[in-house]
């Protein structure tokens, strides 16, 4: 634990998922979001993300094989997620991580705002960027970091990387395509990737995707 990136006092201040959603609703009621950019555009994205999250709460389903795997986990874990309410990828993935964690009380989901924890975020960069959401799995018994997931399922990440390499359209046009992919996928790729990780973590094997 001495050299762990995430220390217990940080998690004492972290959100539960339910607390995160309440915080998001309180901000939106004030016409606000998180971070320094309080533009109407950013608040609008946050409001759209809240609707996306609510949709997943209503129709999101966990694959039966993944459900059994989650329920078979015997170790106690923290799932620490770096996120922000204005992030579209977080809105599409974090609710599914919540549904997964609900399957086993030994999985303790905690959320940290990325921009309030830059020192932690900078240990979990993706291609040099502060991409979110980012999940870090920590075994409670010895504070061993078992691995990470994020910021997106592989096909979505490939879409983003291809766009960045050759941006042939406006970013928000691309974002619409990305969110359509999420809507069509219904969490399937995320769950498939998490099956791989959870199986490894349950055996005490470090693994990341």
ZAPA-701749 format. One record per residue (C-alpha): residue number from 1; residue in three letters; x, y, z. Coordinates in Angstrom, 2 decimals. Layout:
// ZAPA-701749
+------+--------+---------+---------+---------+
| kedo | kolmar |      c1 |      c2 |      c3 |
+------+--------+---------+---------+---------+
|  NUM |    ALA |       X |       Y |       Z |
...
+------+--------+---------+---------+---------+
//
This chain:
// ZAPA-701749
+------+--------+---------+---------+---------+
| kedo | kolmar |      c1 |      c2 |      c3 |
+------+--------+---------+---------+---------+
|    1 |    UNK |    0.00 |    0.00 |    0.00 |
|    2 |    UNK |    2.94 |    2.32 |    0.66 |
|    3 |    UNK |    3.59 |    2.88 |   -3.06 |
|    4 |    UNK |    0.00 |    2.50 |   -4.28 |
|    5 |    UNK |   -1.20 |    5.23 |   -6.62 |
|    6 |    UNK |   -4.62 |    5.33 |   -4.94 |
|    7 |    UNK |   -4.52 |    5.56 |   -1.15 |
|    8 |    UNK |   -7.36 |    4.88 |    1.34 |
|    9 |    UNK |   -7.96 |    8.57 |    2.23 |
|   10 |    UNK |   -8.76 |    9.27 |   -1.43 |
|   11 |    UNK |  -11.46 |    6.62 |   -1.48 |
|   12 |    UNK |  -12.94 |    7.98 |    1.73 |
|   13 |    UNK |  -13.80 |   11.08 |   -0.32 |
|   14 |    UNK |  -14.93 |    9.22 |   -3.45 |
|   15 |    UNK |  -18.50 |    9.04 |   -4.67 |
|   16 |    UNK |  -20.64 |    5.96 |   -4.55 |
|   17 |    UNK |  -22.48 |    5.60 |   -7.84 |
|   18 |    UNK |  -25.72 |    6.74 |   -6.23 |
|   19 |    UNK |  -23.94 |    9.74 |   -4.73 |
|   20 |    UNK |  -22.41 |   10.58 |   -8.10 |
|   21 |    UNK |  -25.84 |   10.55 |   -9.77 |
|   22 |    UNK |  -27.29 |   12.78 |   -7.04 |
|   23 |    UNK |  -24.35 |   15.18 |   -7.43 |
|   24 |    UNK |  -24.90 |   15.26 |  -11.18 |
|   25 |    UNK |  -28.61 |   16.02 |  -10.71 |
|   26 |    UNK |  -27.86 |   18.79 |   -8.21 |
|   27 |    UNK |  -25.45 |   20.44 |  -10.65 |
|   28 |    UNK |  -27.90 |   20.22 |  -13.53 |
|   29 |    UNK |  -30.64 |   21.74 |  -11.37 |
|   30 |    UNK |  -28.33 |   24.75 |  -11.03 |
|   31 |    UNK |  -27.51 |   24.79 |  -14.74 |
|   32 |    UNK |  -23.97 |   23.60 |  -14.03 |
|   33 |    UNK |  -21.57 |   20.74 |  -14.69 |
|   34 |    UNK |  -18.18 |   19.83 |  -13.29 |
|   35 |    UNK |  -14.92 |   21.54 |  -14.16 |
|   36 |    UNK |  -13.92 |   25.02 |  -15.21 |
|   37 |    UNK |  -15.84 |   25.02 |  -18.48 |
|   38 |    UNK |  -19.38 |   25.98 |  -17.50 |
|   39 |    UNK |  -20.57 |   26.83 |  -21.00 |
|   40 |    UNK |  -24.12 |   26.09 |  -22.12 |
|   41 |    UNK |  -22.65 |   23.51 |  -24.47 |
|   42 |    UNK |  -20.97 |   21.56 |  -21.66 |
|   43 |    UNK |  -24.08 |   21.70 |  -19.48 |
|   44 |    UNK |  -26.09 |   20.45 |  -22.47 |
|   45 |    UNK |  -23.73 |   17.48 |  -22.91 |
|   46 |    UNK |  -24.05 |   16.70 |  -19.22 |
|   47 |    UNK |  -27.83 |   16.76 |  -19.46 |
|   48 |    UNK |  -27.72 |   14.45 |  -22.48 |
|   49 |    UNK |  -25.41 |   12.12 |  -20.57 |
|   50 |    UNK |  -27.81 |   11.98 |  -17.66 |
|   51 |    UNK |  -30.52 |   10.82 |  -20.06 |
|   52 |    UNK |  -28.17 |    8.21 |  -21.51 |
|   53 |    UNK |  -27.41 |    6.92 |  -18.01 |
|   54 |    UNK |  -31.10 |    6.74 |  -17.13 |
|   55 |    UNK |  -31.79 |    4.77 |  -20.30 |
|   56 |    UNK |  -29.16 |    2.20 |  -19.33 |
|   57 |    UNK |  -30.61 |    2.01 |  -15.80 |
|   58 |    UNK |  -33.96 |    1.08 |  -17.37 |
|   59 |    UNK |  -32.97 |   -1.31 |  -20.16 |
|   60 |    UNK |  -29.36 |   -2.35 |  -19.48 |
|   61 |    UNK |  -28.88 |   -6.07 |  -18.89 |
|   62 |    UNK |  -25.94 |   -8.09 |  -17.64 |
|   63 |    UNK |  -25.06 |  -11.21 |  -19.61 |
|   64 |    UNK |  -25.85 |  -14.39 |  -17.65 |
|   65 |    UNK |  -22.31 |  -15.77 |  -17.96 |
|   66 |    UNK |  -20.91 |  -12.49 |  -16.69 |
|   67 |    UNK |  -23.48 |  -12.45 |  -13.88 |
|   68 |    UNK |  -22.37 |  -15.90 |  -12.70 |
|   69 |    UNK |  -18.73 |  -14.89 |  -12.96 |
|   70 |    UNK |  -19.32 |  -11.76 |  -10.90 |
|   71 |    UNK |  -21.23 |  -13.68 |   -8.27 |
|   72 |    UNK |  -18.37 |  -16.19 |   -7.99 |
|   73 |    UNK |  -15.80 |  -13.56 |   -6.96 |
|   74 |    UNK |  -14.60 |  -14.29 |   -3.41 |
|   75 |    UNK |  -12.02 |  -11.54 |   -2.90 |
|   76 |    UNK |  -13.12 |   -8.06 |   -1.93 |
|   77 |    UNK |  -12.31 |   -5.45 |   -4.55 |
|   78 |    UNK |  -12.47 |   -1.75 |   -5.07 |
|   79 |    UNK |  -13.46 |   -0.72 |   -8.54 |
|   80 |    UNK |  -12.24 |    2.87 |   -8.74 |
|   81 |    UNK |  -13.47 |    4.80 |  -11.77 |
|   82 |    UNK |  -12.10 |    8.11 |  -12.98 |
|   83 |    UNK |  -14.94 |    9.94 |  -14.67 |
|   84 |    UNK |  -16.72 |   13.27 |  -15.27 |
|   85 |    UNK |  -20.45 |   13.98 |  -15.82 |
|   86 |    UNK |  -19.82 |   15.79 |  -19.14 |
|   87 |    UNK |  -18.00 |   12.77 |  -20.66 |
|   88 |    UNK |  -20.12 |   10.86 |  -23.17 |
|   89 |    UNK |  -18.04 |    7.69 |  -22.96 |
|   90 |    UNK |  -18.43 |    7.70 |  -19.18 |
|   91 |    UNK |  -22.21 |    8.02 |  -19.52 |
|   92 |    UNK |  -22.27 |    4.98 |  -21.81 |
|   93 |    UNK |  -19.99 |    2.73 |  -19.73 |
|   94 |    UNK |  -20.11 |    3.64 |  -16.04 |
|   95 |    UNK |  -23.79 |    2.64 |  -15.59 |
|   96 |    UNK |  -22.94 |   -0.85 |  -16.87 |
|   97 |    UNK |  -20.01 |   -1.04 |  -14.43 |
|   98 |    UNK |  -22.49 |   -0.12 |  -11.71 |
|   99 |    UNK |  -24.88 |   -2.88 |  -12.79 |
|  100 |    UNK |  -21.96 |   -5.33 |  -12.70 |
|  101 |    UNK |  -20.82 |   -4.26 |   -9.24 |
|  102 |    UNK |  -24.37 |   -4.66 |   -7.93 |
|  103 |    UNK |  -24.13 |   -8.39 |   -8.64 |
|  104 |    UNK |  -21.65 |   -8.93 |   -5.80 |
|  105 |    UNK |  -21.39 |   -6.96 |   -2.52 |
|  106 |    UNK |  -17.68 |   -7.75 |   -2.47 |
|  107 |    UNK |  -17.19 |   -5.33 |   -5.37 |
|  108 |    UNK |  -17.11 |   -1.78 |   -3.99 |
|  109 |    UNK |  -17.56 |    0.77 |   -6.80 |
|  110 |    UNK |  -16.12 |    4.24 |   -6.12 |
|  111 |    UNK |  -16.00 |    7.20 |   -8.49 |
|  112 |    UNK |  -13.42 |    9.98 |   -8.63 |
|  113 |    UNK |  -13.68 |   13.13 |  -10.71 |
|  114 |    UNK |  -10.79 |   13.15 |  -13.15 |
|  115 |    UNK |  -10.05 |   16.86 |  -12.97 |
|  116 |    UNK |   -9.96 |   16.88 |   -9.18 |
|  117 |    UNK |   -7.36 |   14.08 |   -9.13 |
|  118 |    UNK |   -4.85 |   14.90 |  -11.89 |
|  119 |    UNK |   -2.01 |   13.13 |  -10.09 |
|  120 |    UNK |   -3.94 |    9.87 |  -10.11 |
|  121 |    UNK |   -5.21 |   10.37 |  -13.66 |
|  122 |    UNK |   -1.69 |   10.87 |  -14.96 |
|  123 |    UNK |   -0.78 |    7.34 |  -13.85 |
|  124 |    UNK |   -3.51 |    5.93 |  -16.09 |
|  125 |    UNK |   -3.12 |    7.77 |  -19.38 |
|  126 |    UNK |   -4.25 |    6.31 |  -22.70 |
|  127 |    UNK |   -1.84 |    7.09 |  -25.52 |
|  128 |    UNK |   -0.63 |   10.01 |  -23.44 |
|  129 |    UNK |   -4.11 |   11.45 |  -22.91 |
|  130 |    UNK |   -6.40 |   11.72 |  -19.89 |
|  131 |    UNK |   -9.11 |    9.60 |  -21.46 |
|  132 |    UNK |  -12.04 |    8.52 |  -19.30 |
|  133 |    UNK |  -13.71 |    6.53 |  -17.94 |
|  134 |    UNK |  -10.84 |    4.55 |  -16.46 |
|  135 |    UNK |  -11.48 |    1.64 |  -14.10 |
|  136 |    UNK |   -8.81 |    0.47 |  -11.65 |
|  137 |    UNK |   -9.37 |   -2.80 |   -9.77 |
|  138 |    UNK |   -7.74 |   -2.96 |   -6.32 |
|  139 |    UNK |   -7.79 |   -6.01 |   -4.04 |
|  140 |    UNK |   -8.82 |   -4.82 |   -0.59 |
|  141 |    UNK |   -6.88 |   -7.41 |    1.42 |
|  142 |    UNK |   -3.44 |   -6.17 |    0.38 |
|  143 |    UNK |   -4.21 |   -3.09 |   -1.78 |
|  144 |    UNK |   -2.76 |   -4.86 |   -4.81 |
|  145 |    UNK |   -3.72 |   -3.27 |   -8.12 |
|  146 |    UNK |   -5.03 |   -6.10 |  -10.29 |
|  147 |    UNK |   -5.51 |   -4.15 |  -13.48 |
|  148 |    UNK |   -7.42 |   -1.52 |  -15.40 |
|  149 |    UNK |  -10.07 |   -1.13 |  -18.08 |
|  150 |    UNK |  -10.88 |    1.82 |  -20.28 |
|  151 |    UNK |  -11.63 |    4.27 |  -21.59 |
|  152 |    UNK |  -13.79 |    2.46 |  -24.16 |
|  153 |    UNK |  -14.59 |   -0.99 |  -25.51 |
|  154 |    UNK |  -12.07 |   -1.90 |  -28.20 |
|  155 |    UNK |  -14.26 |   -1.22 |  -31.28 |
|  156 |    UNK |  -15.20 |    2.23 |  -29.93 |
|  157 |    UNK |  -11.55 |    2.96 |  -29.15 |
|  158 |    UNK |  -10.59 |    1.98 |  -32.69 |
|  159 |    UNK |  -13.25 |    4.36 |  -34.03 |
|  160 |    UNK |  -11.83 |    7.20 |  -31.92 |
|  161 |    UNK |   -8.23 |    6.50 |  -32.91 |
|  162 |    UNK |   -9.14 |    6.33 |  -36.60 |
|  163 |    UNK |  -10.97 |    9.64 |  -36.34 |
|  164 |    UNK |   -8.04 |   11.32 |  -34.58 |
|  165 |    UNK |   -5.65 |   10.04 |  -37.25 |
|  166 |    UNK |   -7.88 |   11.32 |  -40.07 |
|  167 |    UNK |  -10.66 |   13.69 |  -38.95 |
|  168 |    UNK |  -12.78 |   13.82 |  -42.10 |
|  169 |    UNK |  -15.85 |   15.29 |  -40.39 |
|  170 |    UNK |  -16.85 |   17.65 |  -37.60 |
|  171 |    UNK |  -16.19 |   16.11 |  -34.18 |
|  172 |    UNK |  -19.83 |   16.27 |  -33.14 |
|  173 |    UNK |  -20.88 |   14.42 |  -36.28 |
|  174 |    UNK |  -18.37 |   11.75 |  -35.34 |
|  175 |    UNK |  -19.66 |   11.76 |  -31.75 |
|  176 |    UNK |  -23.17 |   10.99 |  -33.02 |
|  177 |    UNK |  -21.81 |    7.94 |  -34.85 |
|  178 |    UNK |  -19.94 |    6.85 |  -31.74 |
|  179 |    UNK |  -23.04 |    7.12 |  -29.56 |
|  180 |    UNK |  -25.06 |    5.21 |  -32.16 |
|  181 |    UNK |  -22.48 |    2.45 |  -31.89 |
|  182 |    UNK |  -22.98 |    2.40 |  -28.12 |
|  183 |    UNK |  -26.77 |    2.30 |  -28.51 |
|  184 |    UNK |  -26.59 |   -0.61 |  -30.96 |
|  185 |    UNK |  -24.01 |   -2.50 |  -28.90 |
|  186 |    UNK |  -26.02 |   -2.32 |  -25.65 |
|  187 |    UNK |  -22.93 |   -2.93 |  -23.51 |
|  188 |    UNK |  -22.03 |   -6.23 |  -25.19 |
|  189 |    UNK |  -18.38 |   -5.46 |  -25.95 |
|  190 |    UNK |  -17.79 |   -3.90 |  -22.53 |
|  191 |    UNK |  -19.20 |   -7.00 |  -20.87 |
|  192 |    UNK |  -17.12 |   -9.35 |  -23.03 |
|  193 |    UNK |  -13.96 |   -7.43 |  -22.10 |
|  194 |    UNK |  -14.88 |   -7.39 |  -18.44 |
|  195 |    UNK |  -15.39 |  -11.17 |  -18.50 |
|  196 |    UNK |  -11.75 |  -11.57 |  -19.51 |
|  197 |    UNK |  -10.54 |   -9.20 |  -16.84 |
|  198 |    UNK |  -12.69 |  -10.51 |  -14.00 |
|  199 |    UNK |  -11.66 |  -14.10 |  -14.73 |
|  200 |    UNK |   -7.99 |  -13.08 |  -14.51 |
|  201 |    UNK |   -8.46 |  -10.89 |  -11.44 |
|  202 |    UNK |  -10.35 |  -13.64 |   -9.62 |
|  203 |    UNK |   -7.28 |  -15.85 |  -10.07 |
|  204 |    UNK |   -5.04 |  -13.08 |   -8.74 |
|  205 |    UNK |   -3.55 |  -12.41 |  -12.16 |
|  206 |    UNK |   -2.90 |   -8.82 |  -13.18 |
|  207 |    UNK |   -4.59 |   -7.90 |  -16.46 |
|  208 |    UNK |   -5.66 |   -4.75 |  -18.26 |
|  209 |    UNK |   -7.63 |   -3.86 |  -21.38 |
+------+--------+---------+---------+---------+
//
